[in-house]
């Protein structure tokens, strides 16, 4: 299967901080690839680097960064702006701050189609109303005339999804699209994304820290820590046999019905994600890892742990599970 998005050796630095360190991932057409990890691990920076939307001072480098077979590393801002919103779209993490409070929902949505496809105002309005209805917003004509502050969080998130779909993109990057939503709305948003993907054959890169969401929607998972992808595998393989101690720690933090008794302490990973300077060597997780040893301060090998399953760790396959037993 040819890759829709291919990222190899992505590196992002902000002054004295290495935010992303050699991250690699692939998203195929019709596939949902989830990027997971704690806050501060570099997930959102990775997505912004792919879209060339890094804040001032951010520097992006990559061994491979291609979209639909096109090398996008050397594209200038004008060339990238032709892709963004058209063939590549993004749902940002905070819809309230991503939507412009000074413009109506309709004016922000129609701008996308008019700019990229040269549609008339009437055509753009009709398309916007159609998509608002498709994402489950009632009275779409009325909503188009409203401002973002007049909508609930769930409605704003649906507007962001509809806006991202205005030009039928091939790739959709969704940065924590269910953050701050209640469980019912969260489930609706996930069903919506799955339905749209099925209809349009989208490739989706979903960024989240919610492993429950990952288990429900992902085809493949990449676990990120301190700017590195420390483990990547098909979803079923990752949940059945996690290899990296960090992945095991994340899964241990999720209460399992029937196994975790009321009143039992919840799982946790001691410490916090460290700030990594450029040129850092060794495993960034070693100060928080129960299995750390002297080799963790050196070069960390990337090894296979099964079909399509890779892990960045010095420990041999199954080491953590054998110790835990």
The 8 nearest C-alpha neighbors of each residue, nearest first, counted from 0:
[[1, 2, 27, 28, 3, 26, 29, 30],
 [2, 0, 3, 27, 28, 67, 68, 4],
 [1, 3, 27, 4, 26, 5, 25, 0],
 [2, 4, 67, 27, 66, 28, 26, 1],
 [5, 3, 66, 26, 2, 25, 65, 67],
 [4, 6, 25, 65, 64, 2, 24, 26],
 [5, 7, 64, 23, 24, 63, 25, 9],
 [8, 6, 23, 63, 62, 9, 61, 22],
 [7, 9, 21, 22, 61, 62, 23, 10],
 [10, 8, 61, 21, 22, 7, 60, 23],
 [9, 11, 20, 19, 60, 21, 59, 61],
 [12, 10, 59, 19, 58, 18, 17, 60],
 [11, 13, 17, 58, 18, 16, 57, 14],
 [14, 12, 57, 16, 56, 15, 58, 17],
 [13, 15, 16, 12, 56, 57, 17, 58],
 [14, 16, 276, 13, 277, 17, 12, 275],
 [17, 15, 276, 13, 14, 12, 275, 18],
 [16, 18, 12, 277, 276, 275, 19, 11],
 [17, 19, 226, 12, 11, 41, 16, 20],
 [20, 18, 226, 11, 10, 17, 41, 227],
 [21, 19, 10, 226, 227, 22, 17, 9],
 [20, 22, 8, 9, 10, 227, 19, 23],
 [23, 21, 9, 8, 227, 228, 20, 7],
 [22, 24, 7, 6, 8, 9, 21, 228],
 [25, 23, 6, 5, 7, 26, 22, 221],
 [24, 26, 5, 4, 6, 2, 27, 23],
 [27, 25, 4, 3, 2, 32, 202, 30],
 [28, 26, 2, 3, 30, 202, 29, 25],
 [27, 29, 202, 30, 3, 201, 200, 26],
 [28, 30, 200, 202, 201, 27, 196, 31],
 [31, 29, 202, 27, 28, 203, 218, 32],
 [32, 30, 203, 217, 218, 204, 202, 33],
 [31, 33, 219, 204, 220, 217, 218, 26],
 [34, 32, 205, 220, 206, 217, 204, 35],
 [33, 35, 206, 221, 222, 220, 205, 207],
 [36, 34, 222, 208, 207, 223, 206, 33],
 [35, 37, 223, 208, 222, 40, 224, 38],
 [38, 36, 40, 208, 39, 35, 224, 272],
 [37, 39, 40, 36, 208, 41, 42, 272],
 [38, 40, 41, 37, 272, 225, 42, 36],
 [39, 41, 225, 224, 226, 38, 37, 42],
 [42, 40, 226, 44, 39, 43, 18, 19],
 [43, 41, 45, 44, 40, 206, 46, 34],
 [42, 44, 46, 45, 41, 47, 174, 206],
 [45, 43, 47, 41, 46, 42, 48, 18],
 [44, 46, 48, 42, 43, 47, 41, 49],
 [47, 45, 43, 49, 48, 44, 50, 42],
 [46, 48, 52, 44, 50, 49, 45, 53],
 [47, 49, 51, 45, 50, 46, 53, 44],
 [48, 50, 46, 47, 51, 45, 64, 52],
 [49, 51, 47, 48, 52, 46, 83, 79],
 [52, 50, 48, 49, 53, 47, 79, 76],
 [53, 51, 47, 50, 48, 54, 49, 46],
 [54, 52, 47, 48, 57, 51, 55, 44],
 [53, 55, 57, 56, 52, 47, 13, 58],
 [54, 56, 57, 53, 58, 13, 52, 14],
 [55, 57, 13, 54, 58, 14, 53, 12],
 [58, 56, 13, 55, 12, 53, 54, 59],
 [57, 59, 12, 11, 56, 13, 60, 53],
 [60, 58, 11, 10, 48, 57, 61, 12],
 [61, 59, 10, 9, 11, 58, 62, 72],
 [62, 60, 9, 8, 63, 10, 64, 7],
 [61, 63, 8, 7, 9, 64, 60, 6],
 [64, 62, 7, 61, 6, 65, 8, 5],
 [65, 63, 6, 5, 72, 70, 71, 61],
 [64, 66, 70, 69, 5, 71, 68, 4],
 [65, 67, 4, 69, 68, 3, 5, 70],
 [68, 66, 3, 69, 4, 65, 2, 1],
 [67, 69, 66, 65, 70, 3, 2, 4],
 [70, 68, 65, 66, 67, 71, 64, 72],
 [69, 71, 65, 72, 64, 68, 66, 73],
 [72, 70, 74, 65, 73, 69, 64, 66],
 [73, 71, 70, 74, 64, 61, 65, 63],
 [72, 74, 71, 75, 70, 78, 79, 64],
 [75, 73, 71, 78, 72, 79, 76, 77],
 [74, 76, 78, 77, 79, 73, 80, 72],
 [77, 75, 79, 78, 80, 74, 51, 81],
 [76, 78, 80, 79, 75, 81, 74, 82],
 [79, 77, 75, 81, 76, 80, 74, 82],
 [80, 78, 76, 82, 81, 77, 74, 75],
 [81, 79, 83, 77, 82, 78, 76, 84],
 [80, 82, 79, 78, 83, 77, 85, 115],
 [81, 83, 79, 85, 86, 80, 87, 84],
 [84, 82, 87, 80, 85, 88, 81, 79],
 [83, 85, 88, 87, 82, 163, 86, 111],
 [84, 86, 166, 82, 83, 87, 168, 115],
 [87, 85, 168, 169, 82, 84, 170, 83],
 [88, 86, 170, 83, 168, 85, 84, 82],
 [89, 87, 84, 171, 163, 83, 168, 172],
 [88, 90, 172, 171, 173, 91, 163, 87],
 [91, 89, 173, 159, 174, 172, 160, 163],
 [92, 90, 174, 93, 89, 94, 173, 97],
 [91, 93, 174, 175, 176, 94, 90, 178],
 [92, 94, 95, 96, 91, 97, 178, 176],
 [95, 93, 97, 96, 156, 98, 155, 92],
 [94, 96, 93, 97, 98, 147, 155, 148],
 [95, 97, 94, 98, 93, 99, 100, 92],
 [98, 96, 94, 95, 93, 99, 91, 92],
 [99, 97, 96, 95, 94, 100, 147, 107],
 [98, 100, 101, 102, 97, 96, 147, 107],
 [101, 99, 102, 147, 98, 146, 148, 103],
 [102, 100, 99, 103, 146, 147, 98, 148],
 [103, 101, 100, 99, 146, 106, 104, 107],
 [102, 104, 146, 145, 105, 106, 144, 107],
 [103, 105, 143, 107, 106, 146, 145, 108],
 [104, 106, 143, 108, 103, 107, 144, 109],
 [105, 107, 103, 109, 108, 104, 110, 102],
 [108, 106, 104, 105, 110, 109, 103, 102],
 [107, 109, 105, 162, 110, 106, 111, 104],
 [110, 108, 123, 111, 106, 112, 107, 105],
 [109, 111, 113, 107, 108, 112, 114, 106],
 [112, 110, 109, 114, 113, 108, 115, 84],
 [113, 111, 116, 115, 114, 109, 110, 123],
 [114, 112, 117, 118, 110, 116, 111, 115],
 [113, 115, 111, 112, 117, 110, 116, 118],
 [114, 116, 112, 113, 117, 111, 85, 81],
 [117, 115, 112, 118, 113, 114, 166, 111],
 [116, 118, 113, 114, 115, 119, 112, 123],
 [119, 117, 113, 116, 122, 123, 112, 120],
 [118, 120, 122, 121, 123, 113, 117, 124],
 [119, 121, 123, 122, 124, 118, 113, 109],
 [122, 120, 124, 119, 123, 125, 118, 126],
 [121, 123, 119, 125, 120, 124, 118, 126],
 [122, 124, 109, 120, 126, 121, 125, 112],
 [123, 125, 127, 121, 126, 122, 109, 120],
 [126, 124, 122, 128, 123, 127, 129, 121],
 [127, 125, 129, 123, 124, 128, 122, 130],
 [126, 128, 124, 130, 129, 125, 123, 131],
 [129, 127, 131, 125, 139, 130, 126, 140],
 [130, 128, 126, 132, 127, 131, 125, 133],
 [129, 131, 133, 127, 132, 161, 128, 134],
 [132, 130, 128, 134, 133, 136, 129, 139],
 [131, 133, 136, 135, 130, 129, 134, 139],
 [132, 134, 130, 131, 135, 129, 136, 161],
 [135, 133, 131, 132, 136, 157, 130, 161],
 [134, 136, 132, 133, 137, 131, 157, 191],
 [137, 135, 132, 131, 134, 139, 138, 154],
 [136, 138, 139, 132, 135, 131, 142, 140],
 [137, 139, 140, 141, 142, 136, 132, 131],
 [140, 138, 142, 128, 141, 137, 131, 132],
 [139, 141, 143, 138, 142, 128, 144, 137],
 [140, 142, 139, 143, 138, 144, 145, 137],
 [143, 141, 139, 145, 144, 140, 138, 104],
 [144, 142, 105, 104, 140, 141, 145, 139],
 [145, 143, 142, 141, 103, 105, 104, 146],
 [144, 146, 142, 103, 143, 104, 149, 147],
 [145, 147, 103, 149, 148, 104, 102, 100],
 [148, 146, 149, 150, 100, 104, 98, 145],
 [149, 147, 150, 146, 100, 95, 151, 145],
 [150, 148, 147, 146, 145, 151, 142, 155],
 [149, 151, 148, 147, 154, 155, 152, 146],
 [152, 150, 154, 153, 155, 149, 148, 147],
 [151, 153, 155, 154, 156, 150, 180, 95],
 [152, 154, 156, 151, 155, 157, 184, 180],
 [153, 155, 157, 151, 156, 152, 150, 158],
 [156, 154, 158, 152, 157, 153, 94, 150],
 [155, 157, 159, 153, 154, 158, 94, 152],
 [158, 156, 154, 160, 159, 155, 134, 161],
 [157, 159, 155, 161, 156, 160, 162, 154],
 [160, 158, 162, 156, 157, 161, 90, 163],
 [159, 161, 157, 163, 158, 162, 90, 156],
 [160, 162, 158, 164, 163, 130, 159, 131],
 [163, 161, 159, 108, 165, 164, 160, 158],
 [162, 164, 160, 88, 161, 165, 89, 159],
 [165, 163, 167, 161, 162, 166, 168, 160],
 [164, 166, 162, 163, 167, 112, 161, 111],
 [165, 167, 85, 164, 168, 112, 84, 86],
 [168, 166, 164, 165, 169, 86, 85, 199],
 [169, 167, 86, 87, 170, 85, 166, 88],
 [168, 170, 201, 86, 87, 202, 167, 171],
 [171, 169, 202, 87, 168, 201, 203, 88],
 [170, 172, 203, 88, 89, 87, 202, 173],
 [171, 173, 89, 204, 203, 205, 90, 88],
 [174, 172, 90, 205, 89, 176, 175, 206],
 [173, 175, 206, 92, 91, 176, 90, 205],
 [174, 176, 207, 206, 92, 177, 178, 173],
 [175, 177, 174, 178, 173, 92, 90, 156],
 [176, 178, 185, 175, 180, 179, 188, 189],
 [177, 179, 180, 175, 176, 92, 93, 185],
 [180, 178, 177, 181, 152, 185, 176, 93],
 [181, 179, 178, 177, 185, 184, 153, 182],
 [180, 182, 184, 183, 185, 179, 177, 153],
 [181, 183, 185, 184, 186, 180, 187, 177],
 [184, 182, 186, 185, 181, 187, 180, 188],
 [185, 183, 187, 186, 181, 182, 180, 188],
 [186, 184, 182, 188, 177, 183, 187, 180],
 [185, 187, 189, 183, 184, 188, 190, 182],
 [186, 188, 184, 190, 185, 189, 191, 183],
 [189, 187, 191, 185, 186, 190, 184, 192],
 [190, 188, 186, 192, 191, 187, 193, 185],
 [191, 189, 193, 187, 188, 192, 194, 186],
 [190, 192, 188, 194, 189, 193, 187, 195],
 [193, 191, 189, 195, 194, 190, 196, 188],
 [194, 192, 190, 196, 191, 195, 197, 189],
 [193, 195, 197, 191, 196, 192, 190, 198],
 [196, 194, 198, 192, 197, 193, 199, 191],
 [195, 197, 201, 200, 193, 199, 194, 198],
 [196, 198, 194, 195, 200, 199, 193, 29],
 [197, 199, 195, 196, 200, 194, 201, 193],
 [198, 200, 196, 201, 197, 195, 167, 29],
 [201, 199, 29, 196, 197, 198, 28, 202],
 [202, 200, 196, 29, 169, 199, 170, 28],
 [201, 203, 28, 29, 170, 30, 27, 31],
 [204, 202, 31, 171, 172, 170, 205, 201],
 [203, 205, 172, 32, 33, 31, 173, 171],
 [206, 204, 33, 173, 203, 172, 32, 174],
 [207, 205, 174, 34, 175, 33, 173, 35],
 [206, 208, 175, 35, 209, 34, 205, 174],
 [207, 209, 35, 36, 37, 210, 206, 38],
 [210, 208, 211, 212, 207, 213, 35, 36],
 [211, 209, 213, 212, 214, 208, 250, 253],
 [210, 212, 214, 213, 209, 215, 253, 216],
 [211, 213, 215, 210, 209, 214, 216, 207],
 [214, 212, 210, 217, 211, 215, 216, 33],
 [215, 213, 211, 212, 216, 210, 217, 234],
 [216, 214, 212, 213, 217, 211, 189, 210],
 [215, 217, 213, 214, 212, 218, 31, 193],
 [218, 216, 31, 213, 219, 32, 33, 214],
 [219, 217, 31, 234, 32, 233, 30, 216],
 [218, 220, 233, 32, 234, 217, 232, 33],
 [221, 219, 33, 232, 231, 234, 32, 34],
 [220, 222, 231, 34, 230, 33, 228, 35],
 [223, 221, 35, 230, 228, 36, 229, 34],
 [224, 222, 228, 36, 227, 229, 35, 40],
 [223, 225, 40, 227, 226, 36, 228, 229],
 [226, 224, 40, 227, 272, 283, 41, 273],
 [225, 227, 19, 41, 20, 18, 40, 224],
 [228, 226, 22, 20, 224, 223, 225, 229],
 [227, 229, 223, 22, 222, 230, 221, 224],
 [228, 230, 311, 310, 227, 223, 222, 224],
 [231, 229, 310, 222, 309, 228, 221, 311],
 [232, 230, 221, 309, 220, 308, 222, 310],
 [231, 233, 308, 237, 220, 307, 219, 234],
 [234, 232, 219, 236, 235, 218, 220, 237],
 [233, 235, 219, 237, 236, 218, 220, 232],
 [234, 236, 238, 237, 233, 239, 214, 232],
 [237, 235, 239, 233, 234, 238, 240, 232],
 [238, 236, 241, 234, 240, 239, 235, 232],
 [237, 239, 235, 236, 240, 241, 234, 250],
 [238, 240, 236, 237, 235, 241, 234, 242],
 [239, 241, 237, 238, 236, 242, 317, 235],
 [242, 240, 237, 247, 238, 246, 243, 239],
 [243, 241, 240, 244, 317, 310, 316, 246],
 [242, 244, 246, 245, 241, 310, 247, 230],
 [245, 243, 247, 246, 248, 242, 288, 319],
 [246, 244, 248, 243, 247, 249, 284, 288],
 [247, 245, 249, 243, 248, 244, 241, 250],
 [246, 248, 244, 250, 245, 249, 241, 251],
 [247, 249, 245, 251, 246, 250, 244, 268],
 [250, 248, 246, 252, 251, 247, 245, 253],
 [251, 249, 247, 252, 248, 253, 246, 210],
 [250, 252, 248, 249, 266, 253, 247, 267],
 [251, 253, 266, 249, 250, 267, 265, 254],
 [252, 254, 251, 250, 255, 266, 249, 210],
 [255, 253, 259, 252, 256, 265, 251, 258],
 [254, 256, 258, 259, 257, 253, 251, 260],
 [257, 255, 258, 259, 254, 260, 253, 261],
 [256, 258, 259, 255, 260, 254, 261, 263],
 [259, 257, 255, 256, 260, 254, 261, 263],
 [260, 258, 255, 254, 257, 256, 263, 261],
 [261, 259, 263, 262, 258, 257, 256, 264],
 [260, 262, 263, 259, 264, 258, 257, 256],
 [261, 263, 260, 264, 259, 265, 254, 258],
 [262, 264, 260, 261, 265, 259, 266, 254],
 [265, 263, 262, 266, 259, 261, 260, 267],
 [266, 264, 252, 263, 267, 254, 253, 259],
 [265, 267, 252, 251, 264, 253, 268, 248],
 [268, 266, 252, 269, 265, 248, 251, 249],
 [267, 269, 248, 270, 266, 287, 249, 252],
 [270, 268, 287, 267, 271, 288, 286, 248],
 [269, 271, 287, 268, 272, 286, 273, 267],
 [272, 270, 273, 269, 287, 268, 37, 39],
 [271, 273, 225, 39, 274, 40, 270, 224],
 [274, 272, 275, 271, 225, 283, 284, 39],
 [273, 275, 276, 16, 272, 225, 17, 18],
 [274, 276, 17, 16, 273, 279, 277, 225],
 [275, 277, 16, 17, 15, 279, 278, 274],
 [278, 276, 17, 279, 16, 15, 275, 12],
 [277, 279, 280, 276, 17, 275, 20, 16],
 [280, 278, 277, 276, 275, 281, 283, 17],
 [281, 279, 297, 278, 296, 298, 282, 283],
 [280, 282, 296, 297, 298, 295, 299, 283],
 [281, 283, 284, 295, 285, 296, 299, 280],
 [282, 284, 285, 281, 225, 286, 273, 224],
 [285, 283, 282, 287, 286, 288, 245, 224],
 [284, 286, 288, 291, 287, 282, 283, 295],
 [287, 285, 284, 288, 283, 291, 270, 289],
 [288, 286, 285, 284, 269, 270, 289, 268],
 [287, 289, 285, 290, 291, 286, 284, 244],
 [288, 290, 291, 287, 244, 285, 286, 292],
 [291, 289, 288, 292, 319, 244, 285, 314],
 [290, 292, 285, 288, 289, 295, 293, 286],
 [293, 291, 294, 295, 290, 296, 285, 313],
 [292, 294, 295, 296, 291, 297, 285, 281],
 [295, 293, 296, 297, 292, 313, 298, 299],
 [294, 296, 293, 282, 297, 281, 292, 291],
 [297, 295, 281, 294, 293, 282, 280, 298],
 [298, 296, 281, 294, 295, 299, 280, 282],
 [297, 299, 281, 300, 280, 296, 295, 294],
 [298, 300, 312, 313, 281, 297, 311, 282],
 [301, 299, 311, 312, 302, 313, 298, 310],
 [302, 300, 311, 310, 312, 299, 309, 303],
 [303, 301, 310, 309, 300, 304, 311, 312],
 [302, 304, 309, 305, 308, 310, 301, 307],
 [303, 305, 308, 309, 302, 316, 310, 306],
 [304, 306, 308, 303, 307, 309, 236, 232],
 [305, 307, 308, 304, 303, 232, 309, 233],
 [306, 308, 232, 305, 309, 233, 303, 231],
 [307, 309, 232, 305, 304, 306, 231, 303],
 [310, 308, 303, 231, 304, 230, 302, 232],
 [309, 311, 230, 302, 301, 229, 312, 243],
 [312, 310, 301, 229, 300, 230, 299, 302],
 [311, 313, 314, 299, 310, 300, 301, 243],
 [312, 314, 299, 300, 295, 315, 294, 311],
 [313, 315, 312, 318, 316, 319, 290, 317],
 [314, 316, 318, 317, 313, 312, 319, 242],
 [317, 315, 318, 304, 314, 242, 319, 303],
 [316, 318, 320, 319, 321, 315, 242, 314],
 [319, 317, 321, 320, 316, 315, 314, 322],
 [320, 318, 322, 321, 317, 323, 244, 242],
 [319, 321, 323, 317, 322, 318, 324, 242],
 [322, 320, 324, 318, 323, 319, 317, 316],
 [323, 321, 319, 324, 320, 318, 317, 290],
 [324, 322, 320, 321, 319, 318, 317, 290],
 [323, 321, 322, 320, 319, 318, 317, 247]]
